[in-house]
Amino acid sequence: MKSEHIKTALPGPKALALIERDKQVVSPSYPRDYPFVMSHGKDVEIWDVDGNRFIDFAAGIAVCSTGHSHPDVVNAIKSTSEKFLHISSDYWHEEQVRLGEIVAEIAPFGEPAMSFFCNSGTEAVEGALKLARYVTGRQRFIGFLGGFHGRTMGSLMFTASKYTQQKGFFPGMPGVTHVPYPNQYRPLLAGEDQGKAVLDYIENVLFQSNVPPTEVAGILVEPIQGEGGYLVPPESFLPGLRALCDKYGILLIADEVQSGAGRTGKMFACEHWGVKPDIVTMAKGMGSGLPIGLVVAKRAIMEKWQRGAHGNTYGGNPISCAAASTTLNLIRNGLVKNAAEMGEYLMGKLREMQARHPDVIGEIRGKGLMIGIELIEDRHSRKPAKELIDRLLNQAYQNGLILLSCGSSTLRLMPPLTVDKAIADEALHILEESLKELL
């Protein structure tokens, strides 16, 4: 099934020419899945350099939350860029303060919040780690297998979704201990409730045999695990993790780089469980495509940093701040609600698709527009269908749908929060027809 909007054999001649130029001057380390070469985009639709039209259900890895080139965001960028492009964080300006005020209003702490401004998710995680060490005086951390927190040397030591991300870079930051992330579909520990099993492992195994809890500065966790497979934890897990941190004086750090900014149908994913972390990291969807990241913490924690304890050159860039302020206002004034409603719609349709293909679709999971489709080789063994998912990504691309994978064999749907039923139905039709072609 080839979409009527695909005009050339993919990749087209212009795309092939640009890819050849890229090979000469761009690092080969980028993990690219298939040869899409972008020309322009509008909302949930994108076009390649050969004029082929695609539906974008990857959104720049959950970055383009308001769709491509939302007019309000573009206008904010234009008007701000006419004033000045940069001043550095040594000084003050309206856009940075205004964004800080918006974030303080939406922060999931139930108490005053402060932000440190940076340029990406990995920088936000690095800042959160430094803050946790600084205010607790402790050196150790706990992370989770399957987690992804970035690729700089501190955040990289927490990243554990694929060994290739760490291969060749050891040693990094010391003091990080990994534990399983609760996976109800493929449990690693004994017990029906994997959330309680993981909590029991941390407290009654790890803290008793290997890691003194009084030396742990923070536990870094994705409320919904992203690269690890779009795993939604059991109801017991995050509240139990909060209680564990309170018991031992450990800071709970929620990595909301992918799951935040309305992606899950709430402003922050941790709000689905009523959990209030101590520190939150933000990036990706909060800037609609402009580079920005934040370390957001309870004011009582953040204000303990002294002058010069942490800083940067580009943090709080006026154009990025203007884009982020506009983005967050769009999200909280309508798009977060659309994410919740469209998430329910998409997962309902996907479960109907699962019923039609029970031998290859093992599980549909997610919240809002952070949806995972677990592909399997058969329903009994639940063995990950690694080859199938690679072929499906390419087949969907050939038919006009842009997707990404995660985990062992999970297809992830993360369209812009602006997606409507008409284009969602078109995307699901392409997805199912692509799957049929391969089967």
C-alpha positions as a printed NumPy array, in Angstrom:
array([[  0.   ,   0.   ,   0.   ],
       [  1.636,   3.185,  -1.187],
       [  0.136,   6.487,  -0.078],
       [ -1.143,   8.719,  -2.861],
       [  1.123,  11.402,  -1.411],
       [  4.308,   9.413,  -2.134],
       [  5.436,  10.613,  -5.558],
       [  8.867,   8.978,  -5.918],
       [ 10.565,   5.757,  -4.982],
       [ 11.954,   6.335,  -1.5  ],
       [ 14.413,   7.782,  -0.925],
       [ 14.037,  10.12 ,  -3.896],
       [ 16.918,  11.517,  -5.958],
       [ 17.218,  14.785,  -4.031],
       [ 17.213,  12.901,  -0.726],
       [ 19.893,  10.511,  -1.948],
       [ 22.071,  13.399,  -3.09 ],
       [ 21.834,  15.166,   0.265],
       [ 22.561,  11.946,   2.171],
       [ 25.726,  11.51 ,   0.127],
       [ 26.823,  15.063,   0.983],
       [ 26.058,  14.375,   4.649],
       [ 28.368,  11.323,   4.672],
       [ 31.342,  13.554,   3.968],
       [ 30.843,  16.107,   6.734],
       [ 28.494,  14.825,   9.468],
       [ 29.318,  12.35 ,  12.243],
       [ 28.167,   8.786,  11.532],
       [ 27.223,   8.293,  15.189],
       [ 23.607,   9.414,  14.774],
       [ 21.255,   6.392,  15.073],
       [ 19.189,   6.984,  11.934],
       [ 16.612,   4.316,  11.03 ],
       [ 15.585,   5.189,   7.472],
       [ 16.453,   7.872,   4.869],
       [ 13.898,  10.626,   5.451],
       [ 15.268,  14.037,   4.373],
       [ 13.002,  16.85 ,   5.514],
       [ 12.054,  19.904,   3.492],
       [  9.276,  21.507,   5.566],
       [  6.388,  20.756,   7.883],
       [  3.006,  22.036,   8.979],
       [  1.35 ,  20.766,  12.139],
       [  1.363,  16.929,  11.938],
       [  2.379,  16.759,   8.269],
       [  5.903,  16.906,   6.863],
       [  7.378,  16.832,   3.363],
       [ 10.705,  15.54 ,   2.131],
       [ 12.979,  17.275,  -0.384],
       [ 11.434,  15.291,  -3.244],
       [  7.918,  16.537,  -2.461],
       [  6.606,  13.433,  -0.71 ],
       [  4.149,  14.043,   2.118],
       [  4.277,  12.101,   5.408],
       [  2.349,  11.981,   8.671],
       [  4.704,  12.649,  11.565],
       [  4.052,  10.407,  14.541],
       [  7.58 ,  10.876,  15.903],
       [  7.489,  14.674,  16.336],
       [ 11.256,  15.018,  16.44 ],
       [ 11.413,  12.498,  19.324],
       [  8.461,  14.073,  21.163],
       [  9.838,  17.594,  20.678],
       [  7.362,  19.232,  18.284],
       [  4.535,  19.287,  20.815],
       [  2.582,  22.079,  19.109],
       [  3.139,  20.631,  15.652],
       [  5.574,  21.897,  13.067],
       [  5.893,  25.672,  12.916],
       [  2.862,  26.574,  15.015],
       [  2.042,  30.192,  14.043],
       [  1.956,  31.433,  17.646],
       [  5.386,  29.954,  18.355],
       [  6.807,  31.291,  15.088],
       [  5.475,  34.779,  15.876],
       [  7.005,  34.662,  19.36 ],
       [ 10.368,  33.694,  17.842],
       [ 10.195,  36.429,  15.229],
       [  9.199,  39.228,  17.59 ],
       [ 11.813,  38.26 ,  20.176],
       [ 14.619,  37.855,  17.631],
       [ 14.096,  41.433,  16.477],
       [ 15.039,  42.681,  19.97 ],
       [ 18.218,  40.724,  20.726],
       [ 19.524,  37.192,  20.186],
       [ 21.678,  36.648,  23.256],
       [ 22.797,  38.291,  26.477],
       [ 24.163,  35.349,  28.571],
       [ 23.044,  34.227,  31.981],
       [ 25.222,  36.839,  33.684],
       [ 22.339,  39.289,  33.242],
       [ 18.538,  39.467,  33.395],
       [ 15.803,  39.711,  30.776],
       [ 12.027,  39.528,  30.591],
       [ 11.685,  36.304,  28.609],
       [ 13.665,  34.237,  31.089],
       [ 11.8  ,  35.565,  34.109],
       [  8.435,  35.15 ,  32.391],
       [  9.174,  31.503,  31.559],
       [ 10.345,  30.903,  35.12 ],
       [  7.03 ,  32.277,  36.4  ],
       [  5.003,  30.022,  34.089],
       [  6.98 ,  26.943,  35.148],
       [  6.557,  27.864,  38.819],
       [  2.774,  27.925,  38.25 ],
       [  2.673,  24.444,  36.724],
       [  5.455,  22.711,  38.703],
       [  4.209,  19.485,  40.351],
       [  5.519,  20.199,  43.85 ],
       [  2.61 ,  21.816,  45.648],
       [  5.031,  24.479,  46.87 ],
       [  7.159,  27.292,  45.354],
       [  9.548,  26.29 ,  42.563],
       [ 12.69 ,  27.691,  40.94 ],
       [ 14.335,  26.833,  37.609],
       [ 17.849,  26.558,  36.259],
       [ 17.968,  27.163,  32.495],
       [ 19.993,  25.127,  30.03 ],
       [ 19.782,  23.854,  26.457],
       [ 18.832,  20.175,  26.414],
       [ 17.599,  17.205,  28.375],
       [ 21.036,  15.806,  29.1  ],
       [ 22.154,  19.188,  30.462],
       [ 19.069,  19.305,  32.648],
       [ 19.896,  15.876,  34.075],
       [ 23.508,  16.911,  34.694],
       [ 22.278,  19.967,  36.565],
       [ 19.84 ,  17.926,  38.629],
       [ 22.63 ,  15.527,  39.652],
       [ 24.897,  18.387,  40.667],
       [ 22.093,  20.021,  42.638],
       [ 21.292,  16.781,  44.47 ],
       [ 24.914,  16.243,  45.459],
       [ 25.33 ,  19.861,  46.457],
       [ 22.345,  20.096,  48.785],
       [ 22.548,  16.622,  50.349],
       [ 26.308,  16.272,  50.708],
       [ 25.887,  12.694,  49.472],
       [ 27.555,  11.101,  46.451],
       [ 25.613,   8.023,  45.348],
       [ 22.592,   7.653,  43.053],
       [ 20.142,   4.988,  41.977],
       [ 18.992,   4.666,  38.371],
       [ 16.934,   2.117,  36.465],
       [ 17.7  ,  -0.484,  33.824],
       [ 16.12 ,   0.582,  30.558],
       [ 16.368,   4.249,  31.453],
       [ 17.547,   6.965,  29.094],
       [ 18.737,  10.265,  30.534],
       [ 21.199,  11.602,  27.971],
       [ 24.654,  11.035,  26.534],
       [ 26.976,  13.415,  28.376],
       [ 29.243,  11.739,  30.894],
       [ 27.128,  12.159,  34.013],
       [ 23.737,  11.406,  32.484],
       [ 25.294,   8.625,  30.388],
       [ 26.097,   6.65 ,  33.52 ],
       [ 22.346,   6.44 ,  34.201],
       [ 21.408,   5.627,  30.602],
       [ 20.821,   1.89 ,  30.326],
       [ 18.415,   1.282,  27.46 ],
       [ 21.072,  -0.085,  25.056],
       [ 24.637,  -1.078,  25.91 ],
       [ 25.89 ,   0.627,  22.743],
       [ 25.187,   3.988,  24.397],
       [ 27.846,   3.293,  27.033],
       [ 30.19 ,   1.087,  25.007],
       [ 33.608,   2.712,  24.682],
       [ 32.992,   5.453,  27.249],
       [ 33.73 ,   3.749,  30.574],
       [ 34.582,   4.927,  33.2  ],
       [ 32.173,   7.781,  33.682],
       [ 30.692,   9.323,  36.796],
       [ 31.053,   6.87 ,  39.702],
       [ 28.418,   6.047,  42.278],
       [ 25.473,   5.016,  40.102],
       [ 23.672,   1.744,  40.879],
       [ 20.991,   0.399,  38.544],
       [ 17.917,  -1.58 ,  39.553],
       [ 15.132,  -3.066,  37.383],
       [ 12.333,  -0.802,  36.194],
       [  8.966,  -2.481,  36.847],
       [  7.725,  -4.221,  33.71 ],
       [  4.432,  -6.02 ,  34.154],
       [  4.524,  -7.49 ,  30.637],
       [  7.991,  -8.996,  31.02 ],
       [  8.637,  -9.215,  34.789],
       [ 12.201,  -9.589,  36.039],
       [ 11.469, -10.13 ,  39.736],
       [  9.214, -12.497,  41.631],
       [  5.748, -11.205,  42.52 ],
       [  2.621, -10.15 ,  40.675],
       [  3.145,  -6.437,  41.398],
       [  6.482,  -5.526,  39.846],
       [  6.341,  -2.059,  41.4  ],
       [  6.3  ,  -3.48 ,  44.916],
       [  8.906,  -6.086,  43.93 ],
       [ 11.343,  -3.404,  42.766],
       [ 10.782,  -1.313,  45.902],
       [ 11.378,  -4.381,  48.053],
       [ 14.577,  -5.111,  46.133],
       [ 15.898,  -1.584,  46.701],
       [ 15.157,  -1.491,  50.415],
       [ 15.679,  -5.073,  51.503],
       [ 18.415,  -6.223,  49.151],
       [ 20.334,  -3.247,  47.772],
       [ 20.237,  -1.113,  50.924],
       [ 21.138,  -4.111,  53.087],
       [ 23.974,  -5.56 ,  51.037],
       [ 25.553,  -2.998,  48.74 ],
       [ 24.456,   0.645,  48.969],
       [ 24.188,   2.538,  52.278],
       [ 20.962,   4.55 ,  51.948],
       [ 22.486,   7.395,  53.962],
       [ 24.971,   7.922,  51.105],
       [ 22.328,   8.135,  48.356],
       [ 21.727,  11.696,  47.142],
       [ 18.935,  10.931,  44.72 ],
       [ 16.899,   8.387,  42.81 ],
       [ 16.565,   9.358,  39.148],
       [ 13.485,   7.894,  37.48 ],
       [ 11.341,   8.357,  34.394],
       [  7.698,   8.297,  35.596],
       [  6.948,   6.536,  32.303],
       [ 10.056,   4.96 ,  30.861],
       [ 10.793,   6.237,  27.364],
       [ 13.619,   4.586,  25.419],
       [ 13.234,   1.494,  27.584],
       [  9.902,   0.656,  25.953],
       [  7.252,   3.248,  26.909],
       [  6.684,   1.327,  30.121],
       [  3.89 ,   2.518,  32.4  ],
       [  4.675,   1.413,  35.973],
       [  2.163,  -0.259,  38.302],
       [  0.088,   2.043,  40.484],
       [  2.159,   1.192,  43.568],
       [  5.539,   2.129,  42.172],
       [  5.957,   5.905,  42.136],
       [  4.072,   6.508,  45.425],
       [  6.212,   3.78 ,  46.984],
       [  9.367,   5.341,  45.596],
       [  8.317,   8.698,  47.093],
       [  7.807,   7.06 ,  50.494],
       [ 11.175,   5.3  ,  50.253],
       [ 12.956,   8.568,  49.481],
       [ 11.214,  10.296,  52.396],
       [ 12.216,   7.493,  54.755],
       [ 15.93 ,   7.778,  53.966],
       [ 16.263,  11.493,  53.163],
       [ 16.841,  10.841,  49.46 ],
       [ 15.805,  13.323,  46.756],
       [ 13.335,  12.015,  44.176],
       [ 14.347,  13.287,  40.728],
       [ 11.708,  12.847,  38.003],
       [ 13.101,  12.885,  34.482],
       [ 10.178,  14.407,  32.563],
       [ 12.246,  15.336,  29.514],
       [ 10.083,  13.118,  27.275],
       [  6.977,  12.601,  29.398],
       [  6.495,  16.214,  30.508],
       [  4.971,  19.278,  28.825],
       [  1.541,  17.696,  28.421],
       [  2.684,  14.609,  26.522],
       [  0.779,  12.132,  28.734],
       [ -2.458,  14.095,  29.089],
       [ -1.232,  15.854,  32.228],
       [  1.41 ,  18.542,  32.381],
       [  3.776,  16.088,  34.115],
       [  3.51 ,  12.309,  34.026],
       [  4.125,  12.014,  37.781],
       [  0.784,  13.753,  38.323],
       [ -1.049,  10.612,  37.165],
       [ -0.027,   9.065,  40.486],
       [ -0.267,  12.197,  42.636],
       [  3.487,  12.028,  43.305],
       [  5.403,  15.204,  44.087],
       [  9.117,  14.866,  43.27 ],
       [ 11.845,  17.107,  44.661],
       [ 13.465,  17.901,  41.314],
       [ 12.117,  17.653,  37.76 ],
       [ 14.041,  17.811,  34.489],
       [ 12.335,  19.302,  31.423],
       [ 13.291,  19.747,  27.761],
       [ 12.014,  18.288,  24.453],
       [  8.347,  19.281,  24.038],
       [  8.525,  22.483,  26.066],
       [ 10.233,  24.451,  23.266],
       [  8.329,  23.264,  20.169],
       [ 11.67 ,  22.51 ,  18.532],
       [ 13.945,  25.21 ,  19.897],
       [ 16.726,  23.929,  22.173],
       [ 15.905,  24.431,  25.819],
       [ 16.105,  22.492,  29.072],
       [ 15.245,  23.189,  32.692],
       [ 16.151,  21.874,  36.098],
       [ 13.042,  22.632,  38.136],
       [ 13.234,  22.134,  41.895],
       [ 11.425,  23.028,  45.034],
       [ 12.536,  26.536,  45.967],
       [ 13.708,  25.283,  49.353],
       [ 16.179,  23.049,  47.506],
       [ 17.233,  25.279,  44.611],
       [ 17.911,  28.351,  46.735],
       [ 20.647,  26.453,  48.6  ],
       [ 22.88 ,  26.816,  45.549],
       [ 25.346,  29.642,  46.066],
       [ 26.553,  32.112,  43.462],
       [ 28.78 ,  30.363,  40.9  ],
       [ 27.881,  26.822,  41.978],
       [ 26.475,  26.123,  38.511],
       [ 26.073,  28.175,  35.357],
       [ 26.334,  28.259,  31.565],
       [ 26.552,  30.628,  28.609],
       [ 23.415,  29.948,  26.589],
       [ 20.914,  29.017,  29.302],
       [ 17.887,  31.286,  29.239],
       [ 18.359,  32.281,  25.598],
       [ 15.606,  34.849,  24.906],
       [ 14.337,  33.209,  21.712],
       [ 14.164,  29.741,  23.253],
       [ 12.449,  31.164,  26.332],
       [  9.867,  32.987,  24.211],
       [  9.15 ,  29.783,  22.269],
       [  8.853,  27.798,  25.505],
       [  6.532,  30.299,  27.196],
       [  4.231,  30.294,  24.173],
       [  4.398,  26.497,  23.951],
       [  3.542,  25.923,  27.613],
       [  0.636,  28.364,  27.406],
       [ -0.716,  26.55 ,  24.343],
       [ -0.353,  23.219,  26.129],
       [ -2.02 ,  24.2  ,  29.382],
       [ -4.788,  26.103,  27.591],
       [ -6.01 ,  23.231,  25.454],
       [ -3.384,  20.869,  24.071],
       [ -2.953,  18.895,  27.289],
       [ -6.679,  18.133,  27.171],
       [ -6.41 ,  17.124,  23.518],
       [ -3.49 ,  14.846,  24.391],
       [ -5.613,  13.054,  26.978],
       [ -8.632,  12.708,  24.683],
       [ -6.687,  11.702,  21.575],
       [ -4.618,   9.273,  23.634],
       [ -7.778,   7.448,  24.691],
       [ -9.019,   7.467,  21.094],
       [ -5.774,   6.119,  19.651],
       [ -5.373,   3.405,  22.275],
       [ -8.949,   2.291,  21.715],
       [ -8.307,   1.964,  17.975],
       [ -4.993,   0.233,  18.609],
       [ -6.637,  -2.353,  20.864],
       [ -9.051,  -3.103,  18.033],
       [ -5.996,  -3.544,  15.801],
       [ -4.432,  -5.799,  18.432],
       [ -7.538,  -8.003,  18.386],
       [ -7.093,  -8.387,  14.62 ],
       [ -3.384,  -9.255,  14.973],
       [ -3.011, -10.998,  18.357],
       [  0.01 , -13.025,  17.278],
       [  2.182,  -9.973,  16.587],
       [  0.775,  -7.204,  18.813],
       [  1.356,  -8.237,  22.409],
       [  0.414,  -5.139,  24.383],
       [ -0.843,  -1.583,  23.965],
       [  0.281,   0.714,  26.77 ],
       [  0.751,   4.372,  27.525],
       [ -0.885,   7.532,  28.743],
       [ -2.012,  10.437,  26.601],
       [  0.05 ,  10.668,  23.42 ],
       [  2.922,   8.584,  24.79 ],
       [  1.82 ,   5.209,  23.424],
       [  3.757,   1.967,  23.031],
       [  2.843,  -0.98 ,  20.776],
       [  4.706,  -4.124,  21.868],
       [  5.449,  -6.376,  18.873],
       [  6.017, -10.076,  19.518],
       [  6.943, -13.212,  17.595],
       [  4.079, -15.162,  19.161],
       [  1.545, -14.565,  21.917],
       [  2.696, -17.444,  24.105],
       [  6.423, -16.749,  24.461],
       [  6.061, -12.965,  24.152],
       [  9.464, -13.015,  22.483],
       [ 10.352,  -9.527,  21.159],
       [  9.906,  -9.233,  17.388],
       [ 13.118,  -7.302,  16.783],
       [ 13.383,  -8.023,  13.075],
       [  9.725,  -7.212,  12.455],
       [  9.885,  -3.824,  14.115],
       [ 12.883,  -2.766,  12.031],
       [ 11.075,  -3.811,   8.863],
       [  7.854,  -2.126,   9.981],
       [  9.567,   1.202,  10.591],
       [ 10.895,   1.166,   7.042],
       [  7.626,  -0.08 ,   5.522],
       [  5.628,   2.636,   7.266],
       [  8.118,   5.2  ,   5.96 ],
       [  7.691,   3.839,   2.438],
       [  3.928,   4.304,   2.865],
       [  4.088,   7.828,   4.278],
       [  4.222,   7.468,   8.078],
       [  7.153,   8.53 ,  10.268],
       [  7.649,   6.393,  13.391],
       [ 10.343,   5.452,  15.897],
       [ 10.876,   2.42 ,  18.094],
       [ 12.057,   1.898,  21.669],
       [ 12.785,  -0.956,  24.039],
       [ 13.336,  -4.422,  22.594],
       [ 10.492,  -4.294,  20.084],
       [  8.124,  -1.457,  20.923],
       [  6.713,   0.898,  18.337],
       [  6.133,   4.284,  19.912],
       [  3.484,   6.779,  18.872],
       [  4.276,  10.329,  19.942],
       [  2.539,  12.685,  17.509],
       [  2.257,  16.415,  18.12 ],
       [ -0.308,  17.236,  20.778],
       [ -2.345,  18.976,  18.065],
       [ -3.254,  15.703,  16.315],
       [ -6.937,  15.213,  15.464],
       [ -9.053,  12.137,  14.702],
       [ -8.914,  12.508,  10.921],
       [ -5.14 ,  12.425,  10.661],
       [ -4.903,   9.853,  13.466],
       [ -7.178,   7.532,  11.486],
       [ -5.037,   8.048,   8.381],
       [ -1.892,   7.207,  10.349],
       [ -3.416,   4.073,  11.861],
       [ -4.596,   2.928,   8.433],
       [ -1.064,   3.287,   7.052],
       [  0.34 ,   1.479,  10.089],
       [ -1.997,  -1.511,   9.795],
       [ -1.621,  -1.787,   6.026],
       [  2.159,  -1.68 ,   6.436],
       [  1.958,  -4.453,   9.021],
       [ -0.25 ,  -6.546,   6.705],
       [  2.223,  -6.14 ,   3.851],
       [  4.989,  -7.579,   6.001],
       [  2.896, -10.431,   7.404]])
